[in-house]
Amino acid sequence: MRVSALLVVLLLGNYLWSAVGTWRGNYLEYSRIADERDRVKAENTLLNSKLRTLDKEQRELTRVVALSAGEAEVLAKLAALTSILPSNVMVSSLRWSESSLDLMLQSEAENLDLPALLRKLPYWKIAQLQQRRMGDTVTMITLKLQPAREEAK
């Protein structure tokens, strides 16, 4: 009977030892896989960020490649625009494209009649003009000019 009890205890001990070993192996495998998953997630985030950056860069390069060679009269057109603007008007932003000229202006003039000034330009016509007063001194002007027709040149 003692031998039987000892065998039962040894069998139970063997079973528990095997179960604990299996559980430990599974836990170690789970930990390894979880660490690998976290590493892959971090790498995926980094690669997605790089992909978005490269995609933006490719779109910008595609836009630049699609641009035409440009106009020969750009300096003359800028000189004409500069000559009609009063000295108290500051150009804070200028974007020139094939279809428009976008300007952001600031002025301290109280009665600035910009449409009358811009009618003198032979190359451009006003597509959009917004003026808003900021406080008592500064007027912010958003202006979009489009090329005038060829007959006007």
PyRosetta script that sets phi, psi and omega in degrees:
from pyrosetta import init, pose_from_sequence

init()
pose = pose_from_sequence("MRVSALLVVLLLGNYLWSAVGTWRGNYLEYSRIADERDRVKAENTLLNSKLRTLDKEQRELTRVVALSAGEAEVLAKLAALTSILPSNVMVSSLRWSESSLDLMLQSEAENLDLPALLRKLPYWKIAQLQQRRMGDTVTMITLKLQPAREEAK")
pose.set_psi(1, -39.1)
pose.set_omega(1, 178.6)
pose.set_phi(2, -65.3)
pose.set_psi(2, -38.2)
pose.set_omega(2, 179.3)
pose.set_phi(3, -65.6)
pose.set_psi(3, -40.2)
pose.set_omega(3, 178.8)
pose.set_phi(4, -64.3)
pose.set_psi(4, -43.9)
pose.set_omega(4, 179.5)
pose.set_phi(5, -64.1)
pose.set_psi(5, -41.1)
pose.set_omega(5, 178.3)
pose.set_phi(6, -63.6)
pose.set_psi(6, -41.4)
pose.set_omega(6, 177.6)
pose.set_phi(7, -63.9)
pose.set_psi(7, -40.5)
pose.set_omega(7, 178.4)
pose.set_phi(8, -64.1)
pose.set_psi(8, -43.7)
pose.set_omega(8, 178.9)
pose.set_phi(9, -63.5)
pose.set_psi(9, -42.5)
pose.set_omega(9, 178.5)
pose.set_phi(10, -65.6)
pose.set_psi(10, -40.0)
pose.set_omega(10, 177.0)
pose.set_phi(11, -63.5)
pose.set_psi(11, -44.2)
pose.set_omega(11, 177.3)
pose.set_phi(12, -63.2)
pose.set_psi(12, -42.3)
pose.set_omega(12, 177.6)
pose.set_phi(13, -61.4)
pose.set_psi(13, -42.8)
pose.set_omega(13, 178.1)
pose.set_phi(14, -63.3)
pose.set_psi(14, -42.9)
pose.set_omega(14, 179.3)
pose.set_phi(15, -63.3)
pose.set_psi(15, -46.1)
pose.set_omega(15, 179.0)
pose.set_phi(16, -63.4)
pose.set_psi(16, -43.0)
pose.set_omega(16, 178.6)
pose.set_phi(17, -59.9)
pose.set_psi(17, -42.9)
pose.set_omega(17, 178.9)
pose.set_phi(18, -65.7)
pose.set_psi(18, -43.2)
pose.set_omega(18, -179.4)
pose.set_phi(19, -64.8)
pose.set_psi(19, -43.6)
pose.set_omega(19, 178.7)
pose.set_phi(20, -64.3)
pose.set_psi(20, -41.3)
pose.set_omega(20, 178.2)
pose.set_phi(21, -62.8)
pose.set_psi(21, -42.9)
pose.set_omega(21, 177.8)
pose.set_phi(22, -63.9)
pose.set_psi(22, -44.6)
pose.set_omega(22, -179.9)
pose.set_phi(23, -62.3)
pose.set_psi(23, -43.1)
pose.set_omega(23, 179.3)
pose.set_phi(24, -63.2)
pose.set_psi(24, -43.2)
pose.set_omega(24, 177.9)
pose.set_phi(25, -61.7)
pose.set_psi(25, -43.5)
pose.set_omega(25, 178.1)
pose.set_phi(26, -63.8)
pose.set_psi(26, -40.7)
pose.set_omega(26, 179.6)
pose.set_phi(27, -64.4)
pose.set_psi(27, -43.5)
pose.set_omega(27, 178.3)
pose.set_phi(28, -63.6)
pose.set_psi(28, -41.1)
pose.set_omega(28, 177.8)
pose.set_phi(29, -64.1)
pose.set_psi(29, -43.1)
pose.set_omega(29, 178.4)
pose.set_phi(30, -61.5)
pose.set_psi(30, -44.3)
pose.set_omega(30, 179.3)
pose.set_phi(31, -61.7)
pose.set_psi(31, -42.8)
pose.set_omega(31, 179.3)
pose.set_phi(32, -63.4)
pose.set_psi(32, -43.8)
pose.set_omega(32, -179.1)
pose.set_phi(33, -67.4)
pose.set_psi(33, -39.2)
pose.set_omega(33, 178.5)
pose.set_phi(34, -64.1)
pose.set_psi(34, -41.8)
pose.set_omega(34, 176.8)
pose.set_phi(35, -63.4)
pose.set_psi(35, -41.9)
pose.set_omega(35, 178.4)
pose.set_phi(36, -63.7)
pose.set_psi(36, -41.6)
pose.set_omega(36, 177.9)
pose.set_phi(37, -60.8)
pose.set_psi(37, -45.0)
pose.set_omega(37, 179.1)
pose.set_phi(38, -63.1)
pose.set_psi(38, -40.1)
pose.set_omega(38, 178.1)
pose.set_phi(39, -64.5)
pose.set_psi(39, -42.3)
pose.set_omega(39, 180.0)
pose.set_phi(40, -66.9)
pose.set_psi(40, -38.9)
pose.set_omega(40, 177.2)
pose.set_phi(41, -61.6)
pose.set_psi(41, -45.0)
pose.set_omega(41, 179.1)
pose.set_phi(42, -63.2)
pose.set_psi(42, -42.8)
pose.set_omega(42, 178.5)
pose.set_phi(43, -65.1)
pose.set_psi(43, -39.5)
pose.set_omega(43, 178.5)
pose.set_phi(44, -63.2)
pose.set_psi(44, -42.9)
pose.set_omega(44, 177.8)
pose.set_phi(45, -61.6)
pose.set_psi(45, -44.8)
pose.set_omega(45, 179.0)
pose.set_phi(46, -62.8)
pose.set_psi(46, -44.6)
pose.set_omega(46, -179.4)
pose.set_phi(47, -66.9)
pose.set_psi(47, -37.9)
pose.set_omega(47, 176.4)
pose.set_phi(48, -63.3)
pose.set_psi(48, -39.6)
pose.set_omega(48, 177.1)
pose.set_phi(49, -62.8)
pose.set_psi(49, -45.7)
pose.set_omega(49, 178.1)
pose.set_phi(50, -63.9)
pose.set_psi(50, -38.3)
pose.set_omega(50, 179.6)
pose.set_phi(51, -63.9)
pose.set_psi(51, -43.7)
pose.set_omega(51, 177.8)
pose.set_phi(52, -62.5)
pose.set_psi(52, -41.0)
pose.set_omega(52, 178.8)
pose.set_phi(53, -63.1)
pose.set_psi(53, -45.8)
pose.set_omega(53, 179.5)
pose.set_phi(54, -66.2)
pose.set_psi(54, -35.3)
pose.set_omega(54, 178.2)
pose.set_phi(55, -65.0)
pose.set_psi(55, -43.6)
pose.set_omega(55, 176.7)
pose.set_phi(56, -62.1)
pose.set_psi(56, -43.2)
pose.set_omega(56, -179.9)
pose.set_phi(57, -63.4)
pose.set_psi(57, -40.7)
pose.set_omega(57, 179.0)
pose.set_phi(58, -65.4)
pose.set_psi(58, -42.1)
pose.set_omega(58, 177.9)
pose.set_phi(59, -61.9)
pose.set_psi(59, -41.2)
pose.set_omega(59, 179.2)
pose.set_phi(60, -66.2)
pose.set_psi(60, -42.1)
pose.set_omega(60, 178.0)
pose.set_phi(61, -65.2)
pose.set_psi(61, -38.7)
pose.set_omega(61, 177.1)
pose.set_phi(62, -62.7)
pose.set_psi(62, -40.9)
pose.set_omega(62, 178.5)
pose.set_phi(63, -64.5)
pose.set_psi(63, -42.3)
pose.set_omega(63, -179.2)
pose.set_phi(64, -67.1)
pose.set_psi(64, -40.7)
pose.set_omega(64, 179.8)
pose.set_phi(65, -65.0)
pose.set_psi(65, -33.7)
pose.set_omega(65, -178.2)
pose.set_phi(66, -76.0)
pose.set_psi(66, -12.4)
pose.set_omega(66, 179.9)
pose.set_phi(67, -67.9)
pose.set_psi(67, 148.3)
pose.set_omega(67, 176.5)
pose.set_phi(68, -79.0)
pose.set_psi(68, 173.0)
pose.set_omega(68, -174.9)
pose.set_phi(69, -63.9)
pose.set_psi(69, -22.4)
pose.set_omega(69, 177.9)
pose.set_phi(70, 112.5)
pose.set_psi(70, 177.5)
pose.set_omega(70, -178.1)
pose.set_phi(71, -103.0)
pose.set_psi(71, 148.1)
pose.set_omega(71, 177.5)
pose.set_phi(72, -80.0)
pose.set_psi(72, -20.5)
pose.set_omega(72, -174.0)
pose.set_phi(73, -99.6)
pose.set_psi(73, 19.9)
pose.set_omega(73, -177.3)
pose.set_phi(74, -59.6)
pose.set_psi(74, -46.7)
pose.set_omega(74, -178.6)
pose.set_phi(75, -63.8)
pose.set_psi(75, -38.3)
pose.set_omega(75, 178.3)
pose.set_phi(76, -65.4)
pose.set_psi(76, -40.2)
pose.set_omega(76, 179.7)
pose.set_phi(77, -67.8)
pose.set_psi(77, -41.4)
pose.set_omega(77, 176.6)
pose.set_phi(78, -65.6)
pose.set_psi(78, -38.0)
pose.set_omega(78, 177.9)
pose.set_phi(79, -64.3)
pose.set_psi(79, -40.7)
pose.set_omega(79, 178.4)
pose.set_phi(80, -64.5)
pose.set_psi(80, -42.0)
pose.set_omega(80, 178.3)
pose.set_phi(81, -63.8)
pose.set_psi(81, -43.1)
pose.set_omega(81, 179.9)
pose.set_phi(82, -64.4)
pose.set_psi(82, -37.8)
pose.set_omega(82, -176.5)
pose.set_phi(83, -70.0)
pose.set_psi(83, -27.4)
pose.set_omega(83, -178.4)
pose.set_phi(84, -88.9)
pose.set_psi(84, -19.0)
pose.set_omega(84, -179.8)
pose.set_phi(85, -76.9)
pose.set_psi(85, 133.9)
pose.set_omega(85, 178.2)
pose.set_phi(86, -66.0)
pose.set_psi(86, 163.9)
pose.set_omega(86, -176.8)
pose.set_phi(87, -70.4)
pose.set_psi(87, -17.6)
pose.set_omega(87, 179.9)
pose.set_phi(88, -94.6)
pose.set_psi(88, 18.4)
pose.set_omega(88, 175.7)
pose.set_phi(89, -112.7)
pose.set_psi(89, 127.5)
pose.set_omega(89, 179.9)
pose.set_phi(90, -112.8)
pose.set_psi(90, 130.5)
pose.set_omega(90, 175.6)
pose.set_phi(91, -85.2)
pose.set_psi(91, 113.1)
pose.set_omega(91, -178.3)
pose.set_phi(92, -96.7)
pose.set_psi(92, -17.8)
pose.set_omega(92, 177.7)
pose.set_phi(93, -154.2)
pose.set_psi(93, 138.4)
pose.set_omega(93, 178.4)
pose.set_phi(94, -141.0)
pose.set_psi(94, 127.3)
pose.set_omega(94, 175.7)
pose.set_phi(95, -131.9)
pose.set_psi(95, 118.3)
pose.set_omega(95, -176.8)
pose.set_phi(96, -106.7)
pose.set_psi(96, 124.0)
pose.set_omega(96, 174.3)
pose.set_phi(97, -128.6)
pose.set_psi(97, 179.0)
pose.set_omega(97, -179.0)
pose.set_phi(98, -66.8)
pose.set_psi(98, -28.6)
pose.set_omega(98, -174.5)
pose.set_phi(99, -103.6)
pose.set_psi(99, -12.2)
pose.set_omega(99, -177.3)
pose.set_phi(100, -163.1)
pose.set_psi(100, 167.4)
pose.set_omega(100, 173.1)
pose.set_phi(101, -125.9)
pose.set_psi(101, 113.6)
pose.set_omega(101, -179.0)
pose.set_phi(102, -101.7)
pose.set_psi(102, 127.4)
pose.set_omega(102, -178.2)
pose.set_phi(103, -127.7)
pose.set_psi(103, 143.6)
pose.set_omega(103, 167.2)
pose.set_phi(104, -119.5)
pose.set_psi(104, 123.5)
pose.set_omega(104, -175.4)
pose.set_phi(105, -120.1)
pose.set_psi(105, 154.8)
pose.set_omega(105, 172.1)
pose.set_phi(106, -129.7)
pose.set_psi(106, 138.7)
pose.set_omega(106, -178.9)
pose.set_phi(107, -143.4)
pose.set_psi(107, 150.1)
pose.set_omega(107, 174.1)
pose.set_phi(108, -103.6)
pose.set_psi(108, 0.6)
pose.set_omega(108, 179.3)
pose.set_phi(109, -69.2)
pose.set_psi(109, 139.7)
pose.set_omega(109, -178.7)
pose.set_phi(110, -81.5)
pose.set_psi(110, -41.3)
pose.set_omega(110, -177.4)
pose.set_phi(111, -118.5)
pose.set_psi(111, 66.5)
pose.set_omega(111, -179.6)
pose.set_phi(112, -86.7)
pose.set_psi(112, 113.3)
pose.set_omega(112, 179.1)
pose.set_phi(113, -97.5)
pose.set_psi(113, 79.5)
pose.set_omega(113, -175.8)
pose.set_phi(114, -64.7)
pose.set_psi(114, -41.3)
pose.set_omega(114, 178.4)
pose.set_phi(115, -58.0)
pose.set_psi(115, -39.4)
pose.set_omega(115, 178.5)
pose.set_phi(116, -66.2)
pose.set_psi(116, -39.1)
pose.set_omega(116, 178.6)
pose.set_phi(117, -66.2)
pose.set_psi(117, -40.7)
pose.set_omega(117, -175.3)
pose.set_phi(118, -75.5)
pose.set_psi(118, -19.3)
pose.set_omega(118, 176.8)
pose.set_phi(119, -63.9)
pose.set_psi(119, -21.6)
pose.set_omega(119, 179.8)
pose.set_phi(120, -73.0)
pose.set_psi(120, -16.4)
pose.set_omega(120, -178.8)
pose.set_phi(121, -76.2)
pose.set_psi(121, 123.1)
pose.set_omega(121, 180.0)
pose.set_phi(122, -78.3)
pose.set_psi(122, -20.6)
pose.set_omega(122, -172.6)
pose.set_phi(123, -90.7)
pose.set_psi(123, -21.1)
pose.set_omega(123, -168.9)
pose.set_phi(124, -127.9)
pose.set_psi(124, 152.9)
pose.set_omega(124, 169.1)
pose.set_phi(125, -128.4)
pose.set_psi(125, 152.4)
pose.set_omega(125, -176.5)
pose.set_phi(126, -77.1)
pose.set_psi(126, 123.2)
pose.set_omega(126, 175.1)
pose.set_phi(127, -97.7)
pose.set_psi(127, -35.9)
pose.set_omega(127, -178.3)
pose.set_phi(128, -155.1)
pose.set_psi(128, 137.2)
pose.set_omega(128, 179.1)
pose.set_phi(129, -143.1)
pose.set_psi(129, 123.8)
pose.set_omega(129, 176.5)
pose.set_phi(130, -129.8)
pose.set_psi(130, 130.3)
pose.set_omega(130, 176.7)
pose.set_phi(131, -124.5)
pose.set_psi(131, 135.6)
pose.set_omega(131, 173.7)
pose.set_phi(132, -142.5)
pose.set_psi(132, 140.2)
pose.set_omega(132, -177.2)
pose.set_phi(133, -86.3)
pose.set_psi(133, 128.1)
pose.set_omega(133, 177.8)
pose.set_phi(134, -108.1)
pose.set_psi(134, 100.8)
pose.set_omega(134, -177.4)
pose.set_phi(135, 74.2)
pose.set_psi(135, -149.9)
pose.set_omega(135, -178.0)
pose.set_phi(136, -96.9)
pose.set_psi(136, -10.6)
pose.set_omega(136, -170.5)
pose.set_phi(137, -116.9)
pose.set_psi(137, -38.0)
pose.set_omega(137, -169.5)
pose.set_phi(138, -107.2)
pose.set_psi(138, 135.5)
pose.set_omega(138, 172.8)
pose.set_phi(139, -110.1)
pose.set_psi(139, 126.5)
pose.set_omega(139, 176.3)
pose.set_phi(140, -95.8)
pose.set_psi(140, 130.5)
pose.set_omega(140, -176.4)
pose.set_phi(141, -125.5)
pose.set_psi(141, 126.3)
pose.set_omega(141, 173.0)
pose.set_phi(142, -109.4)
pose.set_psi(142, 124.3)
pose.set_omega(142, -171.4)
pose.set_phi(143, -133.3)
pose.set_psi(143, 133.9)
pose.set_omega(143, 175.1)
pose.set_phi(144, -124.4)
pose.set_psi(144, 121.6)
pose.set_omega(144, 178.4)
pose.set_phi(145, -111.2)
pose.set_psi(145, 140.4)
pose.set_omega(145, 175.6)
pose.set_phi(146, -115.7)
pose.set_psi(146, 152.3)
pose.set_omega(146, 179.4)
pose.set_phi(147, -60.4)
pose.set_psi(147, 138.0)
pose.set_omega(147, 175.0)
pose.set_phi(148, -74.2)
pose.set_psi(148, 164.0)
pose.set_omega(148, -179.9)
pose.set_phi(149, -63.7)
pose.set_psi(149, 162.2)
pose.set_omega(149, -179.0)
pose.set_phi(150, -62.3)
pose.set_psi(150, -31.0)
pose.set_omega(150, -178.6)
pose.set_phi(151, -65.0)
pose.set_psi(151, -30.1)
pose.set_omega(151, -177.5)
pose.set_phi(152, -71.2)
pose.set_psi(152, -22.3)
pose.set_omega(152, 179.5)
pose.set_phi(153, -76.0)
pose.dump_pdb("model.pdb")
